[in-house]
């Protein structure tokens, strides 16, 4: 291996969901501008997301396009079935590809769902690096779950607390907010053991890269280094698009009902910090009750807002939970803008008119909100979103808690009050989020994240074993 990073060949392998692919491609961009050569493994459906990098770095990036495996499984077993199918299909292909390549990659960087690539790397004699699209707090919780196998006092009571005394701040979560993969099975169950094995393989991998930054989760990075028994833990975020890509929504997701110039023109006509941006991510579908409360609160609050909703998936009559009440858009008039489909979220959040963000607390949204310096109103739905909300509200003080899944749906009048409070210029959350935002931007402008990335590249260049 070369003693310098120039030309160092890395295989980057994202999981197929856009929330996993996009930050890993942003990380790949950081590697490319540091002189590395990158091969990205994608399915044909995801290839369009790679096109901007292929165009901007034609001589140092290439795609390895492999067909998506066919998976037939119920929703609660879909991820395990999908990852198993990917391993079965791709393992022999990648083994042959590495062994026949004239200059094969010297490391594999893969999503934390793709733990089997640790075994592939071991067979090939190259290090596997975990890429975590979630934060260090969420990773720490999962590690404690699957390694220590804690149980609540009453597993039949969804509100029974599960405590993590070994973690910083000793967090406690209701049993209902714990990973459903953990809750729904037991030791010896094949799927349960599969998810546990995946986490332990991630822990056994050579190192872990986080889309986060030291100033945001310092105590959890220190905790993980102690738990893993090594210092190959890097925080390189927030991984955000370059300024040239911020206004290119087609590069980063899917189709939208409104072109970006119309969204920006609407925002340009609003005063600073007066608009609430409302988005629950690319995958969450609100129930009818949640949507009714949300839209009623937006009307009652009188705040100006942009509401992003998923397009109808064409389900059975009465099951399109993404639908808004009849006449909602007419009633709110110029006070609100509804975007159906993919919204240019980074551009919206960075706009001077946006002061708050009602969010499901997906990690990408968390980082984008922090980087933009907007107050967040939290309504987590699943998975690590509950952990992220606890970090934002209880530990960082940059957010206001509104709801929690379908179990805690706020009254519309209370949510309306919180929305009004979120754009108040004098809230303590606004002062605090500005401080954290400055730290985030400083981290990727010569600060801690840039230094961690330089160290990561240097360590890869030193023939890791």
C-alpha positions as CSV (number, residue, x, y, z in Angstrom):
1,X,0.0,0.0,0.0
2,X,1.2,3.5,-0.8
3,X,2.4,5.5,2.1
4,X,0.3,8.5,0.9
5,X,-3.5,8.8,0.5
6,X,-3.2,9.7,-3.2
7,X,-4.8,6.9,-5.2
8,X,-5.7,4.8,-2.1
9,X,-8.5,2.6,-3.4
10,X,-11.6,2.2,-1.1
11,X,-14.8,0.2,-1.7
12,X,-17.8,2.1,-0.4
13,X,-21.0,0.1,0.1
14,X,-24.2,1.9,1.3
15,X,-27.4,0.3,2.4
16,X,-30.2,0.9,-0.1
17,X,-32.4,3.4,1.7
18,X,-31.9,7.0,0.7
19,X,-31.3,8.0,4.3
20,X,-28.3,5.7,4.4
21,X,-27.0,6.2,0.9
22,X,-26.9,10.0,0.8
23,X,-24.7,10.6,3.9
24,X,-22.3,7.8,2.8
25,X,-22.0,9.4,-0.7
26,X,-21.3,12.7,1.0
27,X,-18.6,11.0,2.9
28,X,-17.3,9.5,-0.3
29,X,-17.1,13.0,-1.7
30,X,-14.9,14.0,1.3
31,X,-12.6,11.1,0.5
32,X,-12.4,11.9,-3.2
33,X,-11.3,15.5,-2.6
34,X,-8.5,14.1,-0.4
35,X,-7.1,12.2,-3.3
36,X,-8.6,8.7,-2.7
37,X,-9.9,6.4,-5.4
38,X,-13.4,5.2,-4.6
39,X,-15.6,2.4,-6.0
40,X,-19.2,2.6,-4.9
41,X,-21.4,-0.5,-4.9
42,X,-25.0,0.4,-5.9
43,X,-28.2,-1.2,-7.3
44,X,-29.5,0.1,-10.6
45,X,-32.3,2.0,-8.9
46,X,-29.8,3.9,-6.8
47,X,-27.4,4.8,-9.5
48,X,-29.0,8.2,-10.2
49,X,-27.9,9.3,-6.7
50,X,-24.3,8.6,-7.6
51,X,-24.3,10.6,-10.9
52,X,-23.2,13.9,-9.3
53,X,-20.1,12.3,-8.0
54,X,-19.4,10.4,-11.2
55,X,-19.7,13.7,-13.1
56,X,-17.5,15.8,-10.7
57,X,-14.8,13.2,-10.1
58,X,-14.7,11.1,-13.4
59,X,-11.1,9.9,-13.0
60,X,-11.2,8.8,-9.3
61,X,-14.6,7.2,-8.8
62,X,-16.4,4.3,-10.4
63,X,-19.6,2.4,-9.8
64,X,-20.0,-1.3,-9.2
65,X,-23.6,-1.9,-10.2
66,X,-25.1,-5.1,-8.9
67,X,-28.7,-6.2,-9.2
68,X,-31.0,-6.0,-6.2
69,X,-31.9,-9.4,-4.7
70,X,-35.5,-10.4,-4.7
71,X,-36.9,-10.4,-1.2
72,X,-40.3,-11.7,-0.1
73,X,-40.9,-11.2,3.6
74,X,-43.5,-9.6,5.9
75,X,-42.6,-6.0,7.0
76,X,-41.3,-7.0,10.4
77,X,-38.8,-9.4,8.9
78,X,-38.0,-7.4,5.8
79,X,-34.7,-6.0,6.8
80,X,-33.2,-9.3,8.0
81,X,-34.4,-11.0,4.9
82,X,-33.0,-8.3,2.7
83,X,-29.6,-8.3,4.3
84,X,-29.4,-12.1,4.2
85,X,-30.3,-12.0,0.5
86,X,-27.7,-9.4,-0.2
87,X,-25.0,-11.4,1.5
88,X,-26.0,-14.6,-0.3
89,X,-25.9,-12.8,-3.7
90,X,-23.0,-10.4,-3.3
91,X,-20.5,-12.3,-1.2
92,X,-19.2,-14.6,-4.0
93,X,-19.4,-11.8,-6.5
94,X,-17.4,-9.4,-4.4
95,X,-14.9,-12.1,-3.5
96,X,-14.2,-12.7,-7.2
97,X,-14.2,-9.0,-8.0
98,X,-11.6,-8.3,-5.4
99,X,-9.4,-11.2,-6.4
100,X,-9.5,-10.4,-10.2
101,X,-9.1,-6.6,-9.8
102,X,-5.7,-5.3,-11.0
103,X,-5.7,-2.8,-8.1
104,X,-8.3,-3.9,-5.5
105,X,-9.5,-1.7,-2.7
106,X,-7.4,-1.7,0.5
107,X,-10.5,-1.3,2.7
108,X,-14.2,-1.7,2.8
109,X,-16.4,1.1,4.2
110,X,-20.0,-0.2,4.5
111,X,-23.2,0.7,6.3
112,X,-23.7,-0.7,9.8
113,X,-26.6,-2.8,8.5
114,X,-24.1,-4.7,6.2
115,X,-22.2,-6.4,9.0
116,X,-21.4,-9.4,6.9
117,X,-18.8,-7.3,5.0
118,X,-16.6,-7.7,8.1
119,X,-16.4,-11.4,7.3
120,X,-15.7,-10.6,3.7
121,X,-12.9,-8.3,4.6
122,X,-11.4,-10.9,7.0
123,X,-11.4,-13.5,4.2
124,X,-9.8,-11.0,1.8
125,X,-7.3,-9.6,4.4
126,X,-8.6,-6.0,4.2
127,X,-10.1,-4.0,7.0
128,X,-13.8,-3.3,7.2
129,X,-14.9,0.1,8.5
130,X,-18.4,0.6,9.7
131,X,-20.2,3.7,8.5
132,X,-22.9,4.8,11.0
133,X,-25.6,7.1,9.5
134,X,-26.8,7.4,13.1
135,X,-25.2,9.2,16.0
136,X,-22.9,7.9,18.7
137,X,-25.6,8.0,21.4
138,X,-27.9,5.7,19.3
139,X,-25.0,3.4,18.5
140,X,-24.1,3.2,22.2
141,X,-27.7,2.2,23.1
142,X,-27.7,-0.5,20.4
143,X,-24.4,-1.8,21.6
144,X,-25.6,-2.1,25.2
145,X,-28.9,-3.8,24.0
146,X,-27.4,-6.5,21.9
147,X,-24.3,-7.1,24.0
148,X,-25.8,-7.0,27.5
149,X,-29.4,-8.1,26.7
150,X,-31.1,-6.0,29.4
151,X,-34.9,-6.6,30.1
152,X,-37.5,-4.2,31.6
153,X,-39.2,-5.1,34.9
154,X,-42.4,-5.9,33.1
155,X,-42.0,-6.8,29.3
156,X,-45.8,-6.8,29.0
157,X,-46.0,-3.2,30.0
158,X,-45.0,-1.0,27.0
159,X,-44.4,1.9,29.4
160,X,-42.0,-0.1,31.6
161,X,-38.7,1.6,31.7
162,X,-35.4,0.1,30.4
163,X,-32.4,1.8,31.9
164,X,-28.8,2.1,30.7
165,X,-26.8,3.0,33.8
166,X,-23.5,2.3,32.1
167,X,-24.1,5.0,29.5
168,X,-23.3,8.7,30.1
169,X,-26.4,10.4,31.6
170,X,-27.9,7.0,32.5
171,X,-30.8,7.3,30.0
172,X,-34.1,5.5,30.5
173,X,-36.5,4.6,27.7
174,X,-40.0,3.2,27.8
175,X,-39.9,-0.4,26.6
176,X,-42.1,0.7,23.6
177,X,-39.3,2.9,22.3
178,X,-36.7,0.1,22.2
179,X,-35.8,-1.4,18.8
180,X,-38.7,-3.6,17.7
181,X,-36.1,-6.1,16.5
182,X,-35.0,-6.5,20.0
183,X,-38.4,-6.3,21.7
184,X,-40.2,-8.7,19.4
185,X,-37.9,-11.7,19.7
186,X,-35.9,-13.6,22.2
187,X,-32.6,-15.4,22.5
188,X,-32.5,-18.4,20.2
189,X,-35.0,-16.9,17.7
190,X,-33.2,-16.8,14.3
191,X,-34.1,-13.2,13.4
192,X,-33.3,-12.0,16.9
193,X,-29.9,-13.7,16.8
194,X,-29.3,-12.3,13.3
195,X,-29.7,-8.8,14.5
196,X,-27.5,-9.4,17.6
197,X,-24.8,-11.0,15.4
198,X,-24.9,-8.0,13.1
199,X,-24.2,-5.6,16.0
200,X,-21.4,-7.7,17.4
201,X,-19.8,-7.9,13.9
202,X,-19.9,-4.1,13.7
203,X,-18.2,-4.0,17.0
204,X,-15.5,-6.5,15.8
205,X,-14.8,-4.4,12.7
206,X,-11.6,-2.4,12.4
207,X,-13.1,1.0,13.0
208,X,-16.3,3.1,13.0
209,X,-17.0,6.4,11.2
210,X,-19.9,8.5,12.4
211,X,-21.8,11.2,10.6
212,X,-21.6,13.4,13.7
213,X,-19.1,15.7,15.3
214,X,-17.2,15.7,18.6
215,X,-18.8,18.8,20.1
216,X,-22.2,17.2,19.7
217,X,-21.7,13.8,21.3
218,X,-18.3,14.0,23.0
219,X,-19.2,11.9,26.0
220,X,-20.6,9.1,23.8
221,X,-17.5,9.0,21.6
222,X,-15.4,8.7,24.7
223,X,-17.7,6.0,25.9
224,X,-17.5,4.0,22.7
225,X,-13.7,4.2,22.5
226,X,-13.6,2.7,26.0
227,X,-16.2,0.0,25.2
228,X,-14.6,-1.0,21.9
229,X,-11.1,-1.0,23.4
230,X,-9.5,1.1,20.7
231,X,-9.4,4.6,19.3
232,X,-10.4,3.9,15.7
233,X,-13.7,5.9,16.2
234,X,-14.0,8.9,14.0
235,X,-16.6,11.7,13.9
236,X,-16.5,13.3,10.4
237,X,-19.8,15.1,10.3
238,X,-22.1,16.8,9.7
239,X,-21.9,15.4,6.2
240,X,-23.7,17.9,4.1
241,X,-23.9,18.5,0.4
242,X,-21.6,21.0,-1.2
243,X,-23.0,24.5,-1.7
244,X,-23.4,23.7,-5.4
245,X,-25.6,20.7,-4.7
246,X,-27.9,22.3,-2.1
247,X,-30.3,23.7,-4.7
248,X,-30.4,20.4,-6.6
249,X,-33.2,18.4,-5.1
250,X,-33.2,15.9,-7.9
251,X,-29.6,15.0,-7.0
252,X,-30.5,14.0,-3.5
253,X,-33.8,12.1,-3.4
254,X,-36.8,12.0,-5.6
255,X,-39.5,14.0,-7.5
256,X,-41.4,16.9,-6.0
257,X,-44.7,18.6,-6.7
258,X,-42.9,22.0,-6.6
259,X,-39.7,23.1,-8.3
260,X,-37.1,24.5,-5.9
261,X,-37.3,28.1,-7.4
262,X,-41.0,28.3,-6.4
263,X,-40.2,27.2,-2.8
264,X,-37.4,29.7,-2.6
265,X,-39.5,32.5,-4.0
266,X,-42.2,31.8,-1.4
267,X,-39.6,31.9,1.4
268,X,-38.0,35.1,0.0
269,X,-41.3,36.9,0.7
270,X,-41.2,36.0,4.4
271,X,-39.4,37.7,7.3
272,X,-36.5,36.2,9.1
273,X,-37.1,33.2,11.4
274,X,-40.8,33.3,10.9
275,X,-41.5,30.0,9.1
276,X,-41.8,26.5,10.6
277,X,-40.7,23.7,8.3
278,X,-42.6,20.5,8.8
279,X,-41.2,17.2,7.5
280,X,-41.3,13.6,8.9
281,X,-38.7,12.2,6.5
282,X,-38.9,10.1,3.3
283,X,-40.3,7.0,4.9
284,X,-42.7,7.9,7.8
285,X,-46.4,7.9,7.0
286,X,-48.6,9.7,9.5
287,X,-51.8,8.1,10.7
288,X,-55.1,9.9,10.2
289,X,-55.1,11.0,13.8
290,X,-51.6,12.4,13.6
291,X,-52.3,14.2,10.3
292,X,-55.5,15.7,11.7
293,X,-53.8,17.0,14.8
294,X,-50.9,18.4,12.8
295,X,-53.0,20.2,10.2
296,X,-55.4,21.6,12.8
297,X,-52.5,22.9,14.9
298,X,-50.9,24.5,11.8
299,X,-54.2,26.3,11.2
300,X,-54.7,27.3,14.8
301,X,-51.2,28.5,15.4
302,X,-51.2,31.1,12.7
303,X,-47.5,30.5,12.0
304,X,-46.3,30.5,8.4
305,X,-45.1,27.0,7.4
306,X,-43.9,24.7,4.7
307,X,-45.4,21.2,5.1
308,X,-43.7,18.3,3.3
309,X,-45.9,15.2,2.8
310,X,-45.3,11.9,1.1
311,X,-47.1,11.3,-2.1
312,X,-49.9,8.8,-2.1
313,X,-48.6,5.3,-2.6
314,X,-51.9,4.2,-4.2
315,X,-53.0,2.0,-1.3
316,X,-56.5,0.8,-0.6
317,X,-59.3,3.4,-0.1
318,X,-59.2,4.9,3.3
319,X,-55.6,3.8,3.9
320,X,-53.8,6.7,2.4
321,X,-52.6,8.2,5.7
322,X,-50.6,10.8,3.9
323,X,-53.8,12.6,2.8
324,X,-54.6,16.0,4.2
325,X,-58.1,17.1,5.3
326,X,-60.3,18.5,2.5
327,X,-59.8,22.2,1.9
328,X,-56.7,22.5,4.1
329,X,-54.6,24.2,1.5
330,X,-57.4,26.6,0.6
331,X,-58.0,27.5,4.2
332,X,-54.3,28.3,5.1
333,X,-53.9,30.2,1.8
334,X,-50.6,32.2,1.6
335,X,-49.8,31.3,5.2
336,X,-48.6,27.8,4.2
337,X,-46.9,25.9,1.4
338,X,-47.4,22.2,0.8
339,X,-44.7,20.2,-0.9
340,X,-45.7,16.7,-2.0
341,X,-42.8,14.3,-2.5
342,X,-39.2,15.2,-2.0
343,X,-38.4,18.6,-0.5
344,X,-35.1,20.4,-0.9
345,X,-34.7,20.2,2.8
346,X,-31.1,21.5,3.2
347,X,-31.9,24.6,1.1
348,X,-35.2,25.2,3.0
349,X,-33.5,24.9,6.5
350,X,-30.7,27.2,5.5
351,X,-33.0,30.0,4.3
352,X,-33.1,33.0,6.6
353,X,-36.9,32.9,6.8
354,X,-37.0,29.5,8.5
355,X,-36.8,29.6,12.2
356,X,-38.1,26.2,13.4
357,X,-38.3,22.6,12.2
358,X,-41.0,20.1,13.3
359,X,-39.2,16.8,12.7
360,X,-39.4,13.1,13.2
361,X,-35.7,13.2,14.4
362,X,-34.1,11.1,11.8
363,X,-30.4,11.6,12.2
364,X,-29.9,13.3,8.8
365,X,-32.7,15.7,9.6
366,X,-31.2,16.3,13.1
367,X,-27.8,17.3,11.7
368,X,-29.3,19.4,8.9
369,X,-31.4,21.3,11.5
370,X,-28.5,21.8,13.8
371,X,-26.2,23.0,11.0
372,X,-28.9,25.5,9.9
373,X,-29.3,26.7,13.5
374,X,-33.1,26.3,13.7
375,X,-35.1,25.4,16.8
376,X,-36.4,21.8,16.5
377,X,-39.8,20.6,17.6
378,X,-39.5,16.8,18.1
379,X,-42.0,14.1,17.2
380,X,-40.0,10.9,16.9
381,X,-41.8,7.8,15.4
382,X,-39.5,4.8,15.4
383,X,-36.0,3.3,15.8
384,X,-33.2,5.7,16.8
385,X,-35.5,8.7,16.5
386,X,-36.5,8.4,20.2
387,X,-32.8,8.4,21.2
388,X,-32.1,11.4,19.0
389,X,-35.0,13.4,20.4
390,X,-33.8,12.7,24.0
391,X,-30.3,14.0,22.9
392,X,-31.8,17.2,21.4
393,X,-34.3,18.0,24.2
394,X,-32.8,16.7,27.4
395,X,-29.0,16.8,26.8
396,X,-28.4,19.6,24.3
397,X,-31.4,21.9,25.0
398,X,-31.9,22.8,21.3
399,X,-35.4,21.4,20.8
400,X,-38.9,21.4,22.2
401,X,-40.7,18.1,22.8
402,X,-44.1,17.7,21.1
403,X,-45.1,14.1,20.6
404,X,-43.8,10.5,20.6
405,X,-45.0,8.2,17.9
406,X,-48.7,7.2,18.0
407,X,-48.6,6.8,21.8
408,X,-48.2,10.5,22.7
409,X,-50.1,12.6,20.2
410,X,-50.3,16.2,21.4
411,X,-53.6,18.0,21.6
412,X,-53.9,20.3,18.5
413,X,-54.1,23.4,20.8
414,X,-50.9,22.4,22.6
415,X,-49.1,21.7,19.4
416,X,-50.3,25.0,18.0
417,X,-48.8,26.7,21.1
418,X,-45.5,24.9,20.7
419,X,-45.3,25.9,17.0
420,X,-45.8,29.5,18.0
421,X,-43.2,29.2,20.7
422,X,-40.7,27.7,18.3
423,X,-40.4,30.8,16.2
424,X,-40.2,33.1,19.3
425,X,-36.9,35.0,18.9
426,X,-36.2,34.8,22.7
427,X,-36.5,31.1,23.4
428,X,-33.5,29.6,25.2
429,X,-33.5,26.8,22.6
430,X,-32.7,29.4,19.9
431,X,-29.7,30.7,21.8
432,X,-28.4,27.2,22.4
433,X,-28.9,25.9,18.9
434,X,-27.0,28.9,17.5
435,X,-24.0,27.8,19.7
436,X,-24.3,24.2,18.5
437,X,-24.7,25.3,14.9
438,X,-21.5,27.3,15.1
439,X,-19.7,24.2,16.5
440,X,-21.1,22.1,13.7
441,X,-19.9,24.4,11.0
442,X,-16.6,24.9,12.7
443,X,-16.0,21.1,12.9
444,X,-16.1,20.8,9.1
445,X,-14.1,23.9,8.4
446,X,-10.8,22.9,9.8
447,X,-12.1,21.8,13.1
448,X,-12.5,18.4,14.9
449,X,-14.3,16.6,12.0
450,X,-11.7,17.6,9.4
451,X,-9.0,16.5,11.8
452,X,-10.7,13.2,12.4
453,X,-11.1,12.6,8.6
454,X,-7.4,13.4,8.1
455,X,-6.5,11.0,10.8
456,X,-8.8,8.3,9.3
457,X,-7.1,8.7,5.9
458,X,-3.7,8.6,7.5
459,X,-4.5,5.4,9.4
460,X,-5.9,3.7,6.3
461,X,-2.7,4.6,4.5
462,X,-0.6,2.9,7.2
463,X,-1.6,-0.6,6.2
464,X,-4.2,-1.3,8.9
465,X,-4.6,-4.9,10.0
